[in-house]
Each structure stands twice: as structure tokens, then as C-alpha cells.
């Protein structure tokens, strides 16, 4: 491998580890919650697993070894333990601050999949709404539903890039994701 390929592989492995940690954290938070909040954390975990799958694919395509999933990092374990022991609300400001800091992570990442940058910004917004105890904007929900009725599949309903050509995914009504983010392969 060239120096450039080595640098890319190293960066992809770091991004993979970060996405795996985020998925593990959101899964753990989902276990500690119920109802709509649980569903929101599950959706965030699913999106992060999709991002991790992208970096695994990049590594495979480059002929590099894909590290096996391991134990989450210390920060993730500590936040999960604090959420279990205290409450999700206690750690949510720390997680939201980290998501906000990482919101632009994929803006200039040439190897990021389409929609990854918008996903990261949407995570920060979703966590901010959860911290405020807020619910999704009803007007935004109506706009998403109206796209469905008009047949606009640009964001509310879009084909997955993998799996099957007939598989569709829909932005959940409680999601604060950007309406143009579309769906991603897992």
C-alpha cells in the first residue's frame, strides 16, 4: 500500500471504531428508556451501525483487515454506566455536546457515504430536542407525510442502496433528520 492508502485505512478504522462506539452507546441508552425515547435511541443506533458498515466496506474494498467488533471505549462504557446508575437525562447533555462537536465530521470526508454528514447533524438536533423534553415539530411531520401522499420519495421514502430493489425505508414520524437525507444501506 502507498502512504496515501495507509493513511486512508487508518482513518477508516478510527471512524469505524467511533461509529461502533456510538451504536453501542445508543443501544444501551435505548435499553434504559421506554416508549418514544427508546425508539429514538434505537433509530440512532441503527444509523450508527449503518455508518460502521460503510467503513467496514471501505476497508474490505481496499483489501485491508476489518477489525472485529470489540469492547466499546472507556468513554462509552462510563456514559452507559452513568445512564444506568443515574439516568439517561444525566448523561444526555454530554452526549449531545459530543454529537454537536462531531456534527461536521463528514462534511469534508471524501470517503463518506451520501447522507452521512446530514445524519450526524440530525443526531445532534434529535438529542437537543430530547434534552429539552421536546417533541418533533408537528408542521415538519405533516410535510413528511404530505411528500408520501404526493409520491415525492426524495426523503420520506427512498430505495435502499443495498438489500433488495423493493426494500424501502421511511423517515419515522418522530425523526428530526433532515428531510433530504434519504435512506442508507445498513
Backbone bond lengths (Angstrom), bond angles and torsions (degrees), N, CA, C in turn:
res aa  C-N    CA-C-N  psi(-1)  N-CA   C-N-CA  omega(-1)  CA-C   N-CA-C  phi
1 X - - - 1.458 - - 1.518 109.84 -
2 X 1.313 114.27 148.99 1.456 119.78 176.68 1.526 109.23 -81.22
3 X 1.296 116.07 169.49 1.464 121.92 177.82 1.528 110.53 -58.82
4 X 1.344 116.92 -41.49 1.463 121.35 179.56 1.528 110.51 -63.34
5 X 1.338 117.57 -42.94 1.456 120.65 178.57 1.524 110.82 -65.37
6 X 1.337 116.47 -41.04 1.474 120.16 177.70 1.522 110.94 -59.95
7 X 1.341 116.33 -42.86 1.468 120.31 179.14 1.524 110.97 -63.85
8 X 1.340 116.31 -41.44 1.458 120.25 179.24 1.523 110.85 -63.86
9 X 1.307 117.27 -45.55 1.466 121.66 -179.72 1.520 110.11 -61.23
10 X 1.311 116.97 -43.46 1.468 120.24 178.61 1.535 110.55 -61.36
11 X 1.328 116.64 -44.96 1.468 121.76 179.92 1.534 110.35 -63.48
12 X 1.336 117.25 -43.19 1.460 120.91 179.83 1.526 111.24 -62.90
13 X 1.320 117.21 -38.75 1.470 120.44 178.63 1.526 111.00 -65.77
14 X 1.330 116.22 -39.43 1.470 119.93 177.43 1.530 110.69 -65.15
15 X 1.331 116.12 -42.93 1.470 120.13 178.71 1.527 110.70 -65.71
16 X 1.323 116.91 -38.74 1.461 121.65 177.12 1.526 110.50 -60.86
17 X 1.321 116.86 -47.53 1.471 120.54 179.43 1.522 111.02 -61.15
18 X 1.322 116.67 -40.97 1.464 121.38 179.50 1.528 111.06 -63.90
19 X 1.322 117.23 -44.24 1.471 120.89 -179.96 1.527 111.03 -67.50
20 X 1.318 117.23 -38.66 1.467 120.04 176.88 1.524 110.93 -63.55
21 X 1.325 116.41 -41.65 1.466 120.30 177.74 1.527 110.89 -61.98
22 X 1.328 116.15 -44.83 1.468 120.11 -179.86 1.528 110.64 -62.32
23 X 1.338 117.08 -41.87 1.470 120.37 178.97 1.523 110.42 -63.31
24 X 1.323 116.65 -41.59 1.470 120.56 179.09 1.527 110.70 -64.11
25 X 1.309 117.12 -41.93 1.460 120.73 -179.78 1.525 111.06 -65.10
26 X 1.328 117.14 -47.75 1.465 119.41 -179.40 1.528 111.43 -64.84
27 X 1.320 117.21 -35.11 1.472 119.73 176.17 1.521 110.69 -63.69
28 X 1.310 115.41 -41.95 1.466 119.42 179.26 1.526 111.30 -66.13
29 X 1.312 117.00 -40.19 1.466 120.41 177.30 1.526 110.54 -64.69
30 X 1.326 117.02 -37.13 1.468 120.44 177.98 1.529 110.60 -62.46
31 X 1.325 116.60 -38.05 1.462 120.21 178.91 1.529 111.75 -64.23
32 X 1.323 116.44 -28.26 1.462 121.23 -177.56 1.530 112.63 -88.03
33 X 1.327 117.46 -6.31 1.459 121.53 -176.55 1.521 110.88 -115.28
34 X 1.310 115.30 174.93 1.459 121.59 176.48 1.527 108.85 -137.10
35 X 1.300 115.38 166.83 1.453 121.36 173.05 1.514 114.34 61.32
36 X 1.322 114.59 -139.70 1.458 121.42 -175.55 1.528 112.28 -62.11
37 X 1.316 117.03 -39.90 1.472 119.99 179.26 1.525 110.50 -62.13
38 X 1.318 116.88 -39.74 1.460 120.79 178.21 1.536 109.62 -61.87
39 X 1.324 116.08 -44.39 1.463 120.33 179.88 1.523 111.81 -63.37
40 X 1.303 116.97 -38.22 1.461 120.55 178.46 1.527 110.22 -63.17
41 X 1.322 117.03 -46.52 1.468 119.49 179.20 1.524 111.23 -65.73
42 X 1.309 117.60 -35.70 1.476 120.15 176.84 1.528 110.36 -63.86
43 X 1.316 116.35 -42.75 1.467 119.84 178.79 1.528 110.59 -63.56
44 X 1.315 117.41 -42.88 1.466 120.27 177.89 1.530 110.63 -60.98
45 X 1.329 117.08 -41.87 1.470 120.83 178.30 1.523 110.83 -62.79
46 X 1.326 116.58 -41.03 1.467 120.89 179.45 1.524 110.98 -63.10
47 X 1.310 116.40 -42.47 1.467 120.35 178.75 1.522 110.12 -63.91
48 X 1.325 117.05 -43.23 1.472 120.20 179.49 1.530 110.98 -64.62
49 X 1.331 117.78 -37.01 1.474 120.07 176.07 1.526 110.40 -64.60
50 X 1.330 116.80 -35.97 1.457 120.00 175.70 1.522 111.89 -64.19
51 X 1.318 116.28 -40.16 1.469 120.14 176.41 1.529 109.99 -63.72
52 X 1.323 116.62 -42.61 1.468 120.25 178.65 1.527 110.02 -61.38
53 X 1.321 117.29 -41.31 1.469 121.05 179.48 1.530 110.51 -61.35
54 X 1.335 116.18 -35.76 1.468 119.66 177.81 1.529 110.46 -61.93
55 X 1.344 116.37 -46.10 1.467 118.97 -178.57 1.526 111.06 -69.45
56 X 1.310 118.28 -33.08 1.471 120.63 174.23 1.529 109.57 -61.18
57 X 1.323 116.18 -43.45 1.459 121.52 179.36 1.530 111.12 -62.56
58 X 1.315 116.26 -43.20 1.478 120.25 178.33 1.530 110.31 -58.78
59 X 1.322 116.03 -43.88 1.461 120.18 -179.91 1.531 111.03 -64.09
60 X 1.321 116.94 -44.73 1.476 120.58 179.22 1.519 110.94 -60.86
61 X 1.333 116.12 -45.63 1.468 120.14 -179.39 1.528 111.74 -61.59
62 X 1.317 116.96 -30.50 1.463 121.11 178.98 1.521 111.50 -83.37
63 X 1.342 116.92 -3.31 1.466 120.27 -178.60 1.513 112.95 77.09
64 X 1.332 116.49 17.50 1.468 121.00 -179.06 1.526 109.65 -94.46
65 X 1.296 115.12 155.38 1.461 121.15 177.87 1.534 109.38 -70.91
66 X 1.319 115.07 134.77 1.462 120.87 176.46 1.527 106.78 -94.63
67 X 1.326 117.14 117.82 1.464 118.50 -179.39 1.531 110.87 -63.52
68 X 1.309 115.07 140.65 1.464 119.88 176.69 1.519 108.72 -68.34
69 X 1.326 116.27 146.65 1.470 117.85 176.58 1.526 109.08 -59.37
70 X 1.287 114.92 134.88 1.458 120.46 179.56 1.511 110.57 -121.66
71 X 1.283 113.46 -163.94 1.454 120.52 178.08 1.528 108.72 -68.12
72 X 1.337 117.19 137.69 1.473 118.65 177.25 1.537 110.61 -58.68
73 X 1.310 115.33 158.53 1.452 121.39 179.28 1.529 112.24 -64.10
74 X 1.311 115.23 165.41 1.462 122.19 -176.90 1.533 111.77 -57.98
75 X 1.317 117.22 -44.20 1.465 120.76 -179.43 1.531 110.60 -59.69
76 X 1.314 116.49 -44.72 1.460 121.46 179.77 1.516 110.57 -63.23
77 X 1.306 117.27 -43.78 1.473 121.14 179.45 1.521 110.99 -63.77
78 X 1.334 116.72 -41.79 1.468 119.93 179.96 1.530 111.72 -66.88
79 X 1.328 116.97 -42.79 1.466 119.62 178.23 1.530 110.82 -63.67
80 X 1.315 117.00 -40.93 1.462 120.81 178.04 1.518 111.69 -63.60
81 X 1.320 116.34 -43.28 1.466 120.57 178.86 1.530 111.04 -64.62
82 X 1.315 116.33 -41.11 1.478 119.88 178.56 1.525 110.44 -64.98
83 X 1.322 117.20 -39.03 1.465 120.34 178.18 1.531 110.21 -64.34
84 X 1.327 116.70 -40.44 1.467 120.62 178.79 1.524 111.03 -66.44
85 X 1.310 115.86 -45.60 1.471 121.35 -173.06 1.534 112.16 -77.49
86 X 1.333 116.25 -41.01 1.465 121.03 -176.29 1.522 109.79 -101.31
87 X 1.321 115.72 -78.76 1.467 122.07 175.92 1.519 108.29 -177.71
88 X 1.321 115.18 160.75 1.458 119.94 176.03 1.531 108.85 -64.12
89 X 1.320 116.41 -39.47 1.461 120.66 179.87 1.517 113.28 -58.47
90 X 1.311 116.70 -29.06 1.460 120.67 179.66 1.522 111.79 -68.17
91 X 1.341 116.70 -39.76 1.467 119.74 -176.88 1.532 112.99 -93.53
92 X 1.315 116.62 -13.53 1.463 120.05 -176.78 1.534 113.69 -55.79
93 X 1.330 119.82 -41.95 1.475 118.14 178.07 1.536 113.13 -60.40
94 X 1.318 117.30 -36.62 1.473 120.31 178.38 1.520 111.18 -67.17
95 X 1.320 115.94 -41.86 1.460 120.82 -179.60 1.526 110.32 -68.65
96 X 1.328 116.49 -42.27 1.459 120.52 179.22 1.528 110.70 -62.88
97 X 1.324 116.88 -41.12 1.470 120.59 178.72 1.529 110.74 -62.35
98 X 1.330 116.45 -41.53 1.467 120.16 178.73 1.529 111.00 -66.46
99 X 1.334 117.33 -40.78 1.472 120.43 177.95 1.523 110.25 -64.26
100 X 1.324 117.31 -40.26 1.461 120.61 178.45 1.535 110.42 -63.62
101 X 1.320 116.39 -40.74 1.468 120.29 178.86 1.529 111.42 -65.29
102 X 1.343 116.85 -32.77 1.459 121.43 -179.13 1.523 113.22 -93.19
103 X 1.315 117.91 2.59 1.469 121.18 -174.48 1.525 112.62 -56.51
104 X 1.307 118.74 -32.93 1.458 121.68 -179.71 1.508 114.14 -96.41
105 X 1.317 117.04 10.35 1.460 122.21 -175.46 1.528 113.20 -51.45
106 X 1.317 117.32 -42.63 1.457 120.57 -175.12 1.520 113.74 -98.67
107 X 1.321 117.60 3.16 1.466 120.00 -179.07 1.527 112.52 -57.60
108 X 1.309 117.15 -38.27 1.462 120.93 -177.31 1.518 111.85 -120.25
109 X 1.322 116.91 22.09 1.464 121.91 178.17 1.528 107.66 -89.68
110 X 1.330 117.03 108.86 1.465 119.50 -174.51 1.532 113.97 -65.20
111 X 1.305 117.38 -22.31 1.459 120.33 -175.88 1.528 113.24 -99.06
112 X 1.309 117.53 3.20 1.471 120.94 178.27 1.523 109.73 -71.43
113 X 1.299 115.47 146.17 1.463 120.95 176.67 1.529 109.44 -73.38
114 X 1.313 116.76 153.55 1.469 119.03 176.24 1.533 110.34 -57.40
115 X 1.304 115.83 136.57 1.457 120.94 178.18 1.512 114.58 93.19
116 X 1.315 118.65 -15.11 1.463 119.92 -177.76 1.523 111.53 -65.19
117 X 1.319 117.29 -39.88 1.470 119.99 179.95 1.527 110.15 -64.61
118 X 1.326 116.84 -43.35 1.469 120.43 178.68 1.522 110.89 -64.61
119 X 1.334 116.89 -37.35 1.465 120.48 177.53 1.522 111.27 -59.53
120 X 1.316 116.69 -45.77 1.465 120.26 -177.38 1.528 111.17 -64.10
121 X 1.322 116.93 -39.76 1.468 119.45 176.97 1.531 110.42 -66.48
122 X 1.322 116.08 -38.12 1.465 120.53 179.65 1.527 111.22 -65.55
123 X 1.328 117.48 -34.41 1.469 120.21 178.11 1.519 110.43 -61.68
124 X 1.307 116.44 -44.41 1.465 120.04 179.49 1.530 110.24 -62.17
125 X 1.332 117.05 -42.16 1.470 119.93 178.67 1.527 111.17 -64.67
126 X 1.323 117.19 -43.07 1.466 121.15 -179.16 1.522 110.63 -61.86
127 X 1.316 116.67 -43.68 1.464 119.88 179.26 1.520 111.08 -67.37
128 X 1.325 117.03 -36.60 1.457 120.04 175.99 1.514 111.51 -61.31
129 X 1.318 117.14 -41.06 1.468 121.16 177.50 1.525 110.64 -65.51
130 X 1.333 116.75 -40.24 1.463 119.55 178.62 1.527 111.10 -63.96
131 X 1.312 116.57 -39.24 1.467 120.25 179.15 1.514 111.07 -64.43
132 X 1.322 115.55 -37.40 1.463 120.01 -179.61 1.520 111.51 -80.06
133 X 1.326 116.58 -2.57 1.452 120.24 -177.40 1.512 111.20 72.18
134 X 1.352 115.33 14.94 1.450 120.36 -174.78 1.505 113.76 -79.08
135 X 1.278 113.53 159.15 1.459 123.22 174.14 1.522 106.65 -108.07
136 X 1.306 116.76 164.44 1.457 118.74 177.84 1.527 110.94 -61.18
137 X 1.293 114.97 153.43 1.455 122.24 177.60 1.530 108.94 -66.15
138 X 1.346 118.83 118.71 1.465 120.52 -179.08 1.520 112.83 -57.39
139 X 1.312 117.97 -36.41 1.469 120.29 179.95 1.527 110.41 -64.18
140 X 1.332 117.38 -38.65 1.466 120.81 177.94 1.527 110.47 -65.37
141 X 1.330 116.64 -38.56 1.463 119.74 177.56 1.523 110.48 -62.09
142 X 1.305 116.91 -43.35 1.462 120.91 -179.87 1.521 110.25 -63.31
143 X 1.336 117.07 -43.42 1.462 119.88 179.16 1.524 110.59 -59.90
144 X 1.343 118.18 -42.01 1.463 121.06 178.60 1.521 110.45 -62.63
145 X 1.320 116.72 -44.63 1.464 120.20 -179.65 1.526 110.79 -64.97
146 X 1.323 117.12 -38.61 1.463 120.18 -178.88 1.528 110.99 -64.50
147 X 1.334 118.60 -35.49 1.466 120.56 176.54 1.521 109.52 -58.82
148 X 1.312 116.62 -39.08 1.454 121.27 178.87 1.532 110.33 -62.23
149 X 1.327 116.92 -46.22 1.455 120.33 -178.67 1.525 111.84 -66.25
150 X 1.320 117.08 -33.68 1.465 120.84 -179.55 1.519 111.85 -82.65
151 X 1.345 117.13 -8.76 1.463 119.91 -179.39 1.512 113.23 85.59
152 X 1.338 118.25 9.91 1.466 122.17 178.16 1.521 107.93 -77.16
153 X 1.310 116.29 111.37 1.460 120.28 -176.45 1.517 112.20 -105.50
154 X 1.308 117.70 19.45 1.457 120.58 -176.91 1.509 113.56 -68.40
155 X 1.318 118.93 -26.97 1.457 119.31 -177.43 1.499 112.14 -145.38
156 X 1.314 117.12 -38.67 1.454 119.57 -178.10 1.513 110.55 -71.44
157 X 1.326 116.99 -32.93 1.447 120.93 -179.79 1.514 106.93 -147.68
158 X 1.302 117.47 119.51 1.452 120.61 -178.30 1.513 109.11 -145.11
159 X 1.339 117.47 149.81 1.457 119.03 -179.05 1.521 110.97 -69.54
160 X 1.301 116.00 144.04 1.467 120.08 173.63 1.514 107.84 -71.91
161 X 1.320 115.96 150.37 1.453 118.84 -178.94 1.514 111.74 -81.98
162 X 1.333 118.32 -10.81 1.452 120.53 175.67 1.511 107.60 -134.97
163 X 1.283 117.01 -163.41 1.454 124.41 -176.07 1.520 107.07 70.49
164 X 1.312 119.43 -113.83 1.454 120.03 179.73 1.516 109.69 -125.47
165 X 1.302 114.66 158.81 1.463 119.09 -178.73 1.514 111.14 -67.41
166 X 1.317 117.20 -19.58 1.458 119.62 -178.93 1.515 112.66 -95.09
167 X 1.330 117.40 -2.59 1.466 119.54 179.82 1.523 109.41 -79.16
168 X 1.320 115.68 131.77 1.458 121.54 -179.31 1.507 108.87 -125.34
169 X 1.290 115.79 153.46 1.453 118.73 173.93 1.520 108.23 -132.04
170 X 1.304 115.06 151.51 1.455 120.34 -176.25 1.510 109.19 -125.83
171 X 1.328 116.41 138.16 1.448 120.70 173.92 1.519 107.05 -63.88
172 X 1.336 118.02 120.25 1.459 119.13 -178.87 1.524 111.00 -60.17
173 X 1.339 117.45 149.44 1.463 120.12 -176.83 1.520 113.43 -61.82
174 X 1.332 118.88 -21.24 1.453 120.83 -179.54 1.511 111.97 -93.17
175 X 1.325 117.94 -1.48 1.453 121.82 -174.69 1.526 110.94 -75.12
176 X 1.314 116.04 140.73 1.458 121.62 175.48 1.514 110.00 -101.44
177 X 1.310 116.20 17.44 1.453 120.49 -178.56 1.517 110.10 -65.93
178 X 1.283 114.05 154.75 1.458 119.98 176.61 1.516 108.80 -59.59
179 X 1.331 119.10 132.86 1.457 120.53 -176.89 1.522 113.38 -64.22
180 X 1.335 119.32 -16.95 1.450 120.40 -179.16 1.515 112.60 -99.43
181 X 1.332 118.08 11.86 1.456 119.03 -174.63 1.516 113.06 -75.33
182 X 1.326 117.80 -23.49 1.453 119.85 -179.37 1.514 110.70 66.80
183 X 1.307 116.50 -161.90 1.457 121.76 -178.32 1.520 108.94 -115.93
184 X 1.297 114.72 154.00 1.440 120.18 -178.79 1.515 109.86 -119.32
185 X 1.304 115.68 155.95 1.460 120.01 173.95 1.510 108.46 -70.93
186 X 1.330 116.18 146.45 1.482 117.79 178.88 1.508 111.59 -67.45
